[in-house]
Amino acid sequence: MNWLARILKSSLFPGVLQWPTAFVFAVIIYQLLYGPDSSSKNFGTSMTWVLWWPIIPLIFFILGRMWCAICPFATLSDIIQKFFGNNRPVPQFLKKYGIWIIDALFLLITWADHVFGIVDSPRGSGILLLMIIAGVITMGAFFERRAWCKYLCFLGGVAGNYSRCGSIDITADPKKCTTCKVKACFNGNEQVAGCPMFGMPRTIGSETCNLCGNCFKTCPNNSVVAKVRVPSSGLWLINTPRLSESSLAIVIMSIVFVQNATMLEVWAKAQSLVETVLGTSNYGVIFTMIFSVAVLSTIGAMAIASGISSFLNKESLIDNFARFGYAFIPLDLAAHMAHNLFHLLAEGKNVIYTAMALFGINVSGSNAILDVSTISALQYILLGVGTIGSIVAALKLNKGRPLNGVIPILALIIAFLLVNIYLFLLPMSHRV
């Protein structure tokens, strides 16, 4: 990985990517707020939900959290921090409960999207981004480093989970690090800031490291190295499982189920059933009920599987939930990618059409890049690979414990796979 190390050490990185990304982001914001009202004609909507959102999980899988190094929100945070930051320590409350807050925000944004139509509304998407910008500015002005990115960014929480499946690992020579006195990787030097994510390369882990390159530039001992690793192997050696991170993995699975279901014909039948049961036609109430049932069902299924495992391996339900929850991350990632693959490949040309419209060039035609049957085949391949990754991760996480204790978890992985397959068998509606 010498080529990656050279990139990360370069004085041009990440700025050479940050500023073009920030410019495109500014155009997207402007288009969302002031461009066409129709999502199918809005460049901001197409770039955000047809291109960026589908490819971001792939970036996490290939490059880990490198997106976080060039993310416009991170760039803005750095600017605010540099010129206006008070550099106050992050409150212990955020350090302790940050992931739980991220879990809640992810659920809240998903709920708000469906109740208020954020994705389908350019203005709604623009307002969401402005609200995030307000949070970034506030955190950057008061607290040190990238406090927003580490403790409150919902995408950062997803990135932290997905990047454990990533193929790149940043490590450091423990002998050199033990004898190092300056700790420049954490503290920085006169030219380069310290780690924006409050860590050191020897211990930070792929779930936190955003590959900004600062530690490569500041380390006086040339200790930091980039390595290629087996995908998902970042899940195998988790020594301190965190219930908040495992819960996020299960929550993501429920969100994928709901996101798929709302784009299928069966969704109308589900709405009618709930409408009859509740005696109301209010969509907000109906969706809230269905969404709550979906989330609680997946969490409940995991709790039941963990409870059975606890009976078999004599460890607590919470310990089993926290440890084996990580095993679902590869299937999460695969299902997320499979869902968004439809939007990318069935609607991808819309990004080109809306971009050309910015320059007064009106082009129309099919939005599809590939036909539906090819897309379906790719979706099933992704689900198969993700399932294998989850099964292997579950077995590795078992770490010498009685084999029968992992069987309920493997059964739940297969059950979640079957639900995904069923949903992907049904025709899906387009986003733009």
Secondary structure in CASP SS format (residue, H / E / C, confidence):
PFRMAT SS
TARGET T0000
AUTHOR 0000-0000-0000
METHOD secondary structure of the structure
MODEL  1
M C 1.00
N H 1.00
W H 1.00
L H 1.00
A H 1.00
R H 1.00
I H 1.00
L H 1.00
K H 1.00
S C 1.00
S C 1.00
L C 1.00
F C 1.00
P C 1.00
G H 1.00
V H 1.00
L H 1.00
Q H 1.00
W H 1.00
P H 1.00
T H 1.00
A H 1.00
F H 1.00
V H 1.00
F H 1.00
A H 1.00
V H 1.00
I H 1.00
I H 1.00
Y H 1.00
Q H 1.00
L H 1.00
L H 1.00
Y H 1.00
G C 1.00
P C 1.00
D C 1.00
S C 1.00
S H 1.00
S H 1.00
K H 1.00
N C 1.00
F H 1.00
G H 1.00
T H 1.00
S H 1.00
M H 1.00
T H 1.00
W H 1.00
V H 1.00
L H 1.00
W H 1.00
W H 1.00
P H 1.00
I H 1.00
I H 1.00
P H 1.00
L H 1.00
I H 1.00
F H 1.00
F H 1.00
I H 1.00
L H 1.00
G C 1.00
R C 1.00
M H 1.00
W H 1.00
C H 1.00
A H 1.00
I H 1.00
C C 1.00
P H 1.00
F H 1.00
A H 1.00
T H 1.00
L H 1.00
S H 1.00
D H 1.00
I H 1.00
I H 1.00
Q H 1.00
K H 1.00
F H 1.00
F H 1.00
G C 1.00
N C 1.00
N C 1.00
R E 1.00
P C 1.00
V C 1.00
P C 1.00
Q H 1.00
F H 1.00
L H 1.00
K H 1.00
K H 1.00
Y H 1.00
G H 1.00
I H 1.00
W H 1.00
I H 1.00
I H 1.00
D H 1.00
A H 1.00
L H 1.00
F H 1.00
L H 1.00
L H 1.00
I H 1.00
T H 1.00
W H 1.00
A H 1.00
D H 1.00
H H 1.00
V H 1.00
F H 1.00
G C 1.00
I C 1.00
V C 1.00
D C 1.00
S C 1.00
P H 1.00
R H 1.00
G H 1.00
S H 1.00
G H 1.00
I H 1.00
L H 1.00
L H 1.00
L H 1.00
M H 1.00
I H 1.00
I H 1.00
A H 1.00
G H 1.00
V H 1.00
I H 1.00
T H 1.00
M H 1.00
G H 1.00
A H 1.00
F H 1.00
F E 1.00
E C 1.00
R C 1.00
R C 1.00
A H 1.00
W H 1.00
C H 1.00
K H 1.00
Y H 1.00
L C 1.00
C C 1.00
F H 1.00
L H 1.00
G H 1.00
G H 1.00
V H 1.00
A H 1.00
G H 1.00
N H 1.00
Y H 1.00
S H 1.00
R H 1.00
C H 1.00
G C 1.00
S C 1.00
I E 1.00
D E 1.00
I E 1.00
T E 1.00
A E 1.00
D C 1.00
P H 1.00
K H 1.00
K H 1.00
C H 1.00
T H 1.00
T H 1.00
C C 1.00
K C 1.00
V C 1.00
K C 1.00
A H 1.00
C H 1.00
F H 1.00
N H 1.00
G E 1.00
N C 1.00
E C 1.00
Q C 1.00
V C 1.00
A E 1.00
G C 1.00
C C 1.00
P C 1.00
M C 1.00
F C 1.00
G C 1.00
M C 1.00
P C 1.00
R C 1.00
T C 1.00
I C 1.00
G C 1.00
S C 1.00
E C 1.00
T C 1.00
C C 1.00
N C 1.00
L C 1.00
C C 1.00
G C 1.00
N H 1.00
C H 1.00
F H 1.00
K H 1.00
T H 1.00
C C 1.00
P C 1.00
N C 1.00
N C 1.00
S C 1.00
V E 1.00
V E 1.00
A E 1.00
K E 1.00
V E 1.00
R C 1.00
V C 1.00
P C 1.00
S C 1.00
S H 1.00
G H 1.00
L H 1.00
W C 1.00
L C 1.00
I C 1.00
N C 1.00
T C 1.00
P C 1.00
R C 1.00
L H 1.00
S H 1.00
E H 1.00
S H 1.00
S H 1.00
L H 1.00
A H 1.00
I H 1.00
V H 1.00
I H 1.00
M H 1.00
S H 1.00
I H 1.00
V H 1.00
F H 1.00
V H 1.00
Q H 1.00
N H 1.00
A H 1.00
T C 1.00
M C 1.00
L E 1.00
E C 1.00
V H 1.00
W H 1.00
A H 1.00
K H 1.00
A H 1.00
Q H 1.00
S H 1.00
L H 1.00
V H 1.00
E H 1.00
T H 1.00
V H 1.00
L H 1.00
G C 1.00
T C 1.00
S C 1.00
N C 1.00
Y H 1.00
G H 1.00
V H 1.00
I H 1.00
F H 1.00
T H 1.00
M H 1.00
I H 1.00
F H 1.00
S H 1.00
V H 1.00
A H 1.00
V H 1.00
L H 1.00
S H 1.00
T H 1.00
I H 1.00
G H 1.00
A H 1.00
M H 1.00
A H 1.00
I H 1.00
A H 1.00
S H 1.00
G H 1.00
I H 1.00
S H 1.00
S H 1.00
F H 1.00
L H 1.00
N H 1.00
K C 1.00
E C 1.00
S C 1.00
L H 1.00
I H 1.00
D H 1.00
N H 1.00
F H 1.00
A H 1.00
R H 1.00
F H 1.00
G H 1.00
Y H 1.00
A H 1.00
F H 1.00
I H 1.00
P H 1.00
L H 1.00
D H 1.00
L H 1.00
A H 1.00
A H 1.00
H H 1.00
M H 1.00
A H 1.00
H H 1.00
N H 1.00
L H 1.00
F H 1.00
H H 1.00
L H 1.00
L H 1.00
A H 1.00
E H 1.00
G C 1.00
K H 1.00
N H 1.00
V H 1.00
I H 1.00
Y H 1.00
T H 1.00
A H 1.00
M H 1.00
A H 1.00
L C 1.00
F C 1.00
G C 1.00
I C 1.00
N C 1.00
V C 1.00
S C 1.00
G C 1.00
S C 1.00
N C 1.00
A C 1.00
I C 1.00
L C 1.00
D C 1.00
V H 1.00
S H 1.00
T H 1.00
I H 1.00
S H 1.00
A H 1.00
L H 1.00
Q H 1.00
Y H 1.00
I H 1.00
L H 1.00
L H 1.00
G H 1.00
V H 1.00
G H 1.00
T H 1.00
I H 1.00
G H 1.00
S H 1.00
I H 1.00
V H 1.00
A H 1.00
A H 1.00
L H 1.00
K H 1.00
L H 1.00
N H 1.00
K C 1.00
G C 1.00
R C 1.00
P C 1.00
L H 1.00
N H 1.00
G H 1.00
V H 1.00
I H 1.00
P H 1.00
I H 1.00
L H 1.00
A H 1.00
L H 1.00
I H 1.00
I H 1.00
A H 1.00
F H 1.00
L H 1.00
L H 1.00
V H 1.00
N H 1.00
I H 1.00
Y H 1.00
L H 1.00
F H 1.00
L H 1.00
L C 1.00
P C 1.00
M E 1.00
S C 1.00
H C 1.00
R C 1.00
V C 1.00
END
